[in-house]
């Protein structure tokens, strides 16, 4: 499993104005979760598999409480390994409470088409694979 503390914040509105509210909408939390799994892949695989090698084919998320601007802790784990795909689960904790979880199904692509994960790619993500992960 991969753990990291990250800053959850707003970005300026399209017209450039700053957003002053504490509530963080779901799309920004999902953006942070995407940054978390991409960073985890990059770090643990030493660039053997990265966000540039995969395409998101499904996202599911659940929020159990409101997320606010500030520091969050994220945990990233691989919960399923398929022939050409991975499911990366990102849990977002705020004030030590699991506030959201998002699962990203990603598929390895080569020249725009799904392609099986290599043995080197599978080995490089071993530290992310949860004990309960389904391996197909």
C-alpha positions, 0 to 999 in steps of 0.5 A: 500500500502507498500512503501520502499526505496531500493538499486538497484545495480549489483551483481558480474558477474559469474566470480567474476568481478565487474560490473562498468556500471550505467545501471541496466538490467531488470532482476535485476530490477525484482529481486528487485521487487521480494524482494519488494513484498516478504518483503511486504507480510512478514511485513504486514501479520506477517508471515501469508502468505509469499513468501515461501507459494506461487509460481509465475505463471506469471510475466509481466513488463513494463519499461518507462525509464532506471534504474540506480544503486542507490536508488529507491523507491518501492510501492507494492499493491495487485491489484487482489485477487482470490480464491488461487491467488494474483496479486502483483504490484510493482512500481519502482520509481527513482528520483521520476519518475515511471520507471518500474512496474511489476505484479506478479501473485502468487498462494498459494501452499500446498504440491505442489498444489494450495490451497485456501487462508485462511480467515486469509491470506486474512485479513492479506494482507488487507493493501496491497489491492488497492482500485481498486483491483478485488476480485474474 
